[in-house]
Every structure is written in structure tokens, then in C-alpha cells.
């Protein structure tokens, strides 16, 4: 169960400004909350093959945006109440309008979550910190969103691509900084299938042909387009950034959660059929490709 919510300051509460207010986390009663940033974590115990985790990640925090995590639907309401109680002690409230409830995977129907006598809406898709998530755990929605935003950014610079006064190098710098940066936002954590990588490469080839002024009936292969622009395929750039991120994670100390997750394997049995592509499978494929 995943719940993403935003905290807001109550109008009747004082604004503490730059003073540092710290209270104990109501979830674990160990960590402290400073200002508007919650640093909570952990309850329960997870066992994994080859590694035992004595703590469990209960929430993901970014400034005043919190994603509360629970294995069982009935555990989510007490968790939300604890977070709301801790927020109220420093002058914050949970916004019921911004809060959404999303059930990931195959589970029984979600239990209703109530905030200020308002039932939280159950959604299949949700956008958190610029990234789209869905209850299936795949990348289709996120990639469509990235392609749409990158296409909009490319079309807004249409006059620049057709300009005769700018050199090709200048146009490519605009393309890398405005279009590719939008397309590849958060790509270090993407788990992708080969068909999805090809989809991104097709978009990249289309944009480069537009920049070079190549028509569809010029019959110029993609290899020639890459040679003229000296641009690597998007799939190669994603693979490089993903492996770079992996290197940073693997150099962390073993007591860090990010390091432990890379060595953890879930318990239980999966459903019959071909397993879904996940982040670990994607990393293994990247390592094989990079030899």
C-alpha cells in the first residue's frame, strides 16, 4: 500500500521561521523531526536471502511530501494518524485533497483511509516529485509522460531548429540541455524493456533528423545521423547513468538502506508466467551489455 500526501501549515499555528523545532517521530519513537522535514522510518523485520534487515522502510520523504508505505491495508490508517499527530505538534496538517491512496500489486480491495472525516481517493496513477507511478509497477505511464514533455519542449524551440544563423553545435547544446534533460529526468531508476528503449531511441532519431533538416524521403540511415551529430543513442545514455548511480549505491556503507535493498530478495512465491522486468534485471542486463 502506498499513500502519497502533502503537509500544510495550519493557519492558526505560529510560523517558526528559521528556528529549529524537533520532536520524536510517532512512527518509531527514535528519530526526530526537524522543521518541515520528517525523518521517520522503521518498524517490523524483513528477512531476505543472504541478508537480514532489522528495519523496514515505512515512508519516503522529500521536504513536506511524504509517501507512507504499508504491507497491509489495515496498517495504513494508524500510520497516517501517527504522521498527522507528529505534524500537528510543529504546526502542520495533512492535506486531504492532495493525499491519494494507491494499492500496488495483487491484494484485497484497499481499506478506506480517513483524514479529517474525508475519505482519501483511491487512484491507479499518481505523480510524485515529477515521476509517474501506477499500481502495476511498470514504466509505460512514466515513459509516455516523459516523451510528451520532451516533445513539447522540442516543439517550443521549432524556430531555433530551422534557424540558418545558428551552428549545428549550438543547436545540439540546446537540444541536450532543454529536451534530453526533460526526457531523461529520473532515468537512473528506470527498469525498462528493450521495446521501451527502442521507443526512446526512435524519438531521439526523429528530433536529430529535424535539427539536421533531413526529410523522410532523403533515405539517410540513422548511422549517418549519429555520425553527423556525434550523439549517442538515448538508450546508451540511460544505461550509463544507471550504472553510474549503481556505483554510488554499491560504495555506500552496508548499514545504509539503499545498499541493503540491492542485496535483498522478497519472500514468497510469484505468480506463474514470465517474471516482470524489474530494476535488478535491468542492471544485470546493463552489466552484460557493458561487458
N, C-alpha and C positions, 0 to 999 in steps of 0.2 A: 504494500500500500504506500502510495506516495502522496503527500499533501504539500503543495507549494503555496505559501502565503506571504503577505507583506505586512509589516508592523507600522503603525502610525502613532504619532504622539497625540495623546488626548488633549483637547483644547483646554480643559480645566487644570491640567497638570503644569507645573512650572518647567521652564526651559533651562536645563542645567548648563547649556552652552559648552564651554571647554572644560568644565570641572569633571573629574573622573569619578563616576559612581559605580561601585562594584557590589554585586550581590551574588549569593550562591545560586548555582543552577538548580532549578527544581526537578530536573530530569535525573541527574546523577548525584547531586548534592556534593560534588567535588570541585567542579570547575567554576570559574567566576564569570560574570557578565559585566563588561566594561562599556559604559556609554550605550550606544545603539547596536553594538555588535555582540551577538550571542556566540559563545564558545562552549557549546554543550557537547555531550557525546553519548554516553555508552551505558548500556545495560545488557544483561544476558551473556551467554557464552556461545561461541561458534567453534565447532571442530572442523578441521579440514584435513585433507590428505597431505601428510608431511609437515603440517604446521597447525598449532592450536592458537586461536585468537581468544584472548580472555575478555575482550571488549567487543561491542557491536556498535556500528555507526548508526546513530538514531536520528541525525539531522545533518543537512548540508546548509551552510550559512554563507551569505555574501551580503555584507552591510546589514540592511534591515530586511532582506529577503531570506526566508527560511524554507527549506524543504524537509518536512518531517517524514521519517521512514518507520514503517512498522511491518512485521511479518504477518500479523493477524489484524483483520479489520476492527475487531473489538478493542485492540490496544491503542488505536489511533486517537480516540476521543480523550482518554486520560492524558495522553502525551500533549495534545493541543491545549488542554486545560492547564497543564503544568507550565507550558511555554507562555500562555496568556497570563498566568499568575506572576511569573518572573518578569514579564514585560510590564505589567501594571505597577510593579514596585519601582520602576525607573521612569514611569510616565508614558508608557507606550501601550497601544491597544492593537489587537489583531483585526485587520480589515476583513469583514465577512464577504464584501463584494469582490475583493481581489483574490480571496482564497479559493482554491479549486481542489477537488478530490479526484485522484486518478488511480485506478486499480491496474497493476501491471501483471501480466501473465494470466494463467488459468486458475481462478479462485472462485469461491462462492460470491454471490452478489455483495457489494460493499455495504458496510454498516453506515448509517447516517451519521454525519459529523455536524454538531450544532455549535455555532458561535453566536453569542448574544441573541439567542432564540431564533436564529436564522440557520436554515439547513444549507450546508455547503454544497455547491453544484458539483455533480459527478461529470467528468469530461473524459473524452478519449484522446484529446490532443491538448498540449499546453506548452506555452513558450516561457522559458525561464532563463533570464540573463542572455537573451538573444538566441538561444538554441531551442529548437522544437523537439518535444518529446511526445511519444504516444504509448498507448497501453500494450502495443505489440513488441516494443523494444527494437524496432528496425529503423533504418535510416532514410526511408523513402520520403517521409514528410519533411525532414530536415534538409535533404538534398534539393527537393523541389523549392523549398523556401530560399535556400542559398542561390540556386540558379535564377529564381525570379528577381531577387535583389541585385545580383550581379548583372543580369540582363538590363534591369532598369538603370543601373549606374553606367553601363556601356552605352545605352541609347541616349542618355543625357549629354554625353560627350560626342555626339554624332558629328557636329561641325568640326571638332578637333581632328577626328579621324580622316575627314575629307580635305583638311587644310593642306595647301601646297607650300605654305611658308614654314611648316614645322618639319624637322627631320624625322626619320624613322626611329632613331634612338630616343628622341623626346617623346614621341607617341607611345613607345613601349614603356617608358618610365611612367607615364600617366596611366597606362593600362595596368601595370604591375601594382601601382600604389592605390588606384581607385577601384579597379574591377577585380583583380585577383585577390586583393586583401579582403574584399567583401565576400567573394566566393569561398575562400578558404578559412573563414572565421571558425575557430574551434576544431579544425581538421585533425589536430593531434589525437583526438579521442574518437574519431570516426572508425567504425567497423563496417567495411564495405565489401560488396561482392564485385566480381570482375565486370559485370554488366553495368554497375553503377560507376565504376572508374571510367569505363568507355563513354558513358553518358557525359561525364565532366570533360573528357578529352575532346569530344565532339563539339561541345560549346566553346572550348578554348580554340580549336581549329577554326571554327566559324568566325570568332572575333578577330583572330590574326589575319584571316583572309580579307576581312572588311578593312582592317588597318592597312594592309598591303594593296588594297584596291583590286583584288583578284575577283573576277566574275566566275559564276558557276560553269560557264561554257569555255573557260580558258584551259581546262584539263591539266591543272598543275597539281601534282601529288602533295600529300601532307609532308612528306620528307623534304621537299623543296621549300615549303612554307617554313618548316623548322630551321632549315639551313639559312634562309634569308633573315630570320628574326633572332636566331641563336637562343630561342626559348625552349626550355624543357617541357615535356608534357605535364599537365596538371597532376596526373596520377603519380608521376615521379616525384614532384614537389611534395605531395601529400605523404608519400612513403618516407621521404627524407625527414620531414618534420615529425612524423610519428615515431620514427626510430630515434630521433634526437630527444624527444620527450621521454621515450623509454629509457634512454641512457641516464637522464636526470633522475628518474624514479629509482632505477637499479643502484644508483650511487647513494641513495638515502640510507640512513641507519636502519637496522632491522626492526626497531621499535616503532617506526613510522607506519601509519595505516596504509599509505599509498604503496609502500614496499611490500607489506604483508598481503595486500589484495592480489598482487601479481603472482604470489605463491599459493593462493587459496583456491580450493576447489569445492563447489557446493555439494551438499549431501543429497541423497535420494536418487531416484531414477527419473530420467526424462521420458517423454512420450516416444512412441515408435516413429520411425521415419528418419529422414536425413536431419542432422542437427543444424540449427540455425547458425549463421556466421556471427561470431562474437569477437570481442576485441583481442582475446588471446589468439584465436585462429588467424586473425588479420595480421598480428605481429609475427606469428610463425611464418606466414606466407611472405611477409616483407623480408624477414631474415633469409629465407631461402632464395628470394629474388636477388638480394644483395650479396649472396654467397658468403 
